[in-house]
Amino acid sequence: MRDPGSDVLVVGAGVAGGACAAMLAQAGLRVALIEERPIGVATDPTPEWVTPATLECLRTAEVDLSSVLGPPLSGVTFHSADLTQQIESLQADPPAYCVDYGALAAEVARQAAGLGAHVLTGCRATSVELSEDAVTVVTNKEGPLRGRFLVWATGAEASTNSNGAKAGCVVTVQRPLTAVSGDRSMHWVLGLPGERTLGCWWFDGSGLMMRLQGRGDKVGVCRELDELTERAASVRMIPCDVMGVRGKGVVRTVAAPLALEFDSHVGKNTLTIGEAGGFIASSSGDGIYPGVWSARLAVDTLLCAVGSRHTQDELQGFDTLWRSTMGEYLRPPDTDTPFLLPIIFSNRRMADRMAGALWRGENV
Ligand SMILES: Cc1cc2nc3c(=O)[nH]c(=O)nc-3n(C[C@H](O)[C@H](O)[C@H](O)COP(=O)(O)OP(=O)(O)OC[C@H]3O[C@@H](n4cnc5c(N)ncnc54)[C@H](O)[C@@H]3O)c2cc1C
């Protein structure tokens, strides 16, 4: 067999691909991480949250994200859709930290490079050739790159191309604030109209984030966010001057949480991870933790495959591995949320369990 250049080619340096490259490099494999965009160059700020489970998973690969973490959140306040009912679920440990996604992904890629991964930026994978014992990724910049295995981590775009009908969108409005808010809760709004529609707002170090995710059309989701913003401002839950953000939401497509519906995440010498594989928590839309988790399991699978004479058989094990470990986390709650709503607002234990479902994918 000709020298394949790398043991593994990872396409996509989001958090899933970056984590995968870091873990593979830390295990001593030769890895190339291929990313079409320049890493670390700020595009729009992308305020998100990251959970302790993600940080722990990355720490096992010596990736430390403490330098990019924003303020910790203290818990959750649930609101009814009309904002007349609310209940707080305080958590002993921070359930999540505010983070800028661009900074987080850049830091993971930087540390992957520090662990020995070859990071190629501004390099788009334009086509892939798969043979029995190697993969070749054709790029617009570096020419063809050869590897023994391929990990596909190209994010929502890849997933929504094949499952467009079920994709949804997230609309975010950011409002810088002059005074820092002491409110450290994540505010989740339950029971909004529309399929899998969830509203939230929180204050990070610099301002207010209002967000709505849903499966409806973009116009409808934007309108719903505008209405929620006005309702929250009119009852002074958020500053009144956010009324001016009407119609200014930034819309991003989000893949449907479809991992469980994929026939397989394994191709010839290839694994698919992260949002490209539909690895999204159904309850919260959390994609960072499942992205990193799927990367961890892909690495475990690849480490078995490199030392095996039956590589494809070893790769097939990825499907069983992630389904048996992540399946429960990814599955939608088996209880109807509208049915639960009155109980959540009248029973703190139920509110705590709902918080566990949203932050950690636990069953309600
Ligand atoms: C508005 C919004 C808010 C969200 N908020 C949260 C949140 O607060 N918490 C949370 O946990 N999750 C959140 N999510 C989900 C989460 O951000 C994603 O699921 C997660 O970032 C996906 O990571 P990934 O690495 O799979 O994909 P991405 O981060 O999308 O990375 C894919 C990478 O692949 C690159 N790429 C694509 N095609 C090619 C190619 N052909 N060649 C080379 N490179 C290529 C892209 O440039 C990109 O850098 C949010 C999603 C949205 C849309």
The ligand as a MOL file (V3000), in Angstrom:
LIG
                    3D

  0  0  0     0  0            999 V3000
M  V30 BEGIN CTAB
M  V30 COUNTS 53 58 0 0 0
M  V30 BEGIN ATOM
M  V30 1 C -27.9700 30.1640 15.8930 0
M  V30 2 C -27.5110 28.8860 16.5290 0
M  V30 3 C -27.2610 28.8860 17.8640 0
M  V30 4 C -26.8190 27.7210 18.5010 0
M  V30 5 N -26.5900 27.7630 19.8180 0
M  V30 6 C -26.1070 26.6800 20.4350 0
M  V30 7 C -25.7840 26.7300 21.8110 0
M  V30 8 O -25.9220 27.7640 22.4410 0
M  V30 9 N -25.2850 25.6020 22.3890 0
M  V30 10 C -25.0930 24.4510 21.6810 0
M  V30 11 O -24.6210 23.4680 22.2370 0
M  V30 12 N -25.3860 24.3850 20.3600 0
M  V30 13 C -25.8830 25.4630 19.7350 0
M  V30 14 N -26.1470 25.4070 18.4110 0
M  V30 15 C -25.7890 24.2130 17.6520 0
M  V30 16 C -24.2620 24.1250 17.4980 0
M  V30 17 O -23.7040 25.4070 17.3030 0
M  V30 18 C -23.8910 23.2520 16.3140 0
M  V30 19 O -24.6370 22.0600 16.3480 0
M  V30 20 C -22.4230 22.8860 16.3530 0
M  V30 21 O -21.6620 24.0520 16.3560 0
M  V30 22 C -22.0590 22.0610 15.1390 0
M  V30 23 O -20.6670 21.8450 15.1470 0
M  V30 24 P -20.0150 21.0850 13.9310 0
M  V30 25 O -18.5550 21.0680 14.1930 0
M  V30 26 O -20.7090 19.8110 13.6620 0
M  V30 27 O -20.3290 22.0160 12.6640 0
M  V30 28 P -19.8280 23.5420 12.3160 0
M  V30 29 O -19.4880 24.2930 13.5350 0
M  V30 30 O -20.8590 24.0870 11.3900 0
M  V30 31 O -18.4920 23.2810 11.5330 0
M  V30 32 C -18.4650 22.7720 10.2210 0
M  V30 33 C -17.2260 23.3340 9.5400 0
M  V30 34 O -17.0310 22.6640 8.3080 0
M  V30 35 C -16.5580 23.6080 7.3750 0
M  V30 36 N -16.8330 23.0610 6.0480 0
M  V30 37 C -18.0380 22.7770 5.5080 0
M  V30 38 N -17.8950 22.2540 4.2820 0
M  V30 39 C -16.5620 22.1930 4.0540 0
M  V30 40 C -15.7790 21.7380 2.9540 0
M  V30 41 N -16.3390 21.2060 1.8580 0
M  V30 42 N -14.4210 21.8260 3.0260 0
M  V30 43 C -13.8290 22.3420 4.1330 0
M  V30 44 N -14.5170 22.7960 5.2080 0
M  V30 45 C -15.8740 22.7090 5.1590 0
M  V30 46 C -17.3500 24.8660 7.6990 0
M  V30 47 O -16.7010 26.0210 7.2080 0
M  V30 48 C -17.3730 24.8170 9.2270 0
M  V30 49 O -16.3010 25.5260 9.7980 0
M  V30 50 C -26.6090 26.5400 17.7520 0
M  V30 51 C -26.8500 26.5290 16.3620 0
M  V30 52 C -27.3300 27.6970 15.7630 0
M  V30 53 C -27.6100 27.6650 14.3080 0
M  V30 END ATOM
M  V30 BEGIN BOND
M  V30 1 1 1 2
M  V30 2 1 2 3
M  V30 3 2 2 52
M  V30 4 2 3 4
M  V30 5 1 4 5
M  V30 6 1 4 50
M  V30 7 2 5 6
M  V30 8 1 6 7
M  V30 9 1 6 13
M  V30 10 2 7 8
M  V30 11 1 7 9
M  V30 12 1 9 10
M  V30 13 2 10 11
M  V30 14 1 10 12
M  V30 15 2 12 13
M  V30 16 1 13 14
M  V30 17 1 14 15
M  V30 18 1 14 50
M  V30 19 1 15 16
M  V30 20 1 16 17
M  V30 21 1 16 18
M  V30 22 1 18 19
M  V30 23 1 18 20
M  V30 24 1 20 21
M  V30 25 1 20 22
M  V30 26 1 22 23
M  V30 27 1 23 24
M  V30 28 2 24 25
M  V30 29 1 24 26
M  V30 30 1 24 27
M  V30 31 1 27 28
M  V30 32 2 28 29
M  V30 33 1 28 30
M  V30 34 1 28 31
M  V30 35 1 31 32
M  V30 36 1 32 33
M  V30 37 1 33 34
M  V30 38 1 33 48
M  V30 39 1 34 35
M  V30 40 1 35 36
M  V30 41 1 35 46
M  V30 42 1 36 37
M  V30 43 1 36 45
M  V30 44 2 37 38
M  V30 45 1 38 39
M  V30 46 1 39 40
M  V30 47 2 39 45
M  V30 48 1 40 41
M  V30 49 2 40 42
M  V30 50 1 42 43
M  V30 51 2 43 44
M  V30 52 1 44 45
M  V30 53 1 46 47
M  V30 54 1 46 48
M  V30 55 1 48 49
M  V30 56 2 50 51
M  V30 57 1 51 52
M  V30 58 1 52 53
M  V30 END BOND
M  V30 END CTAB
M  END
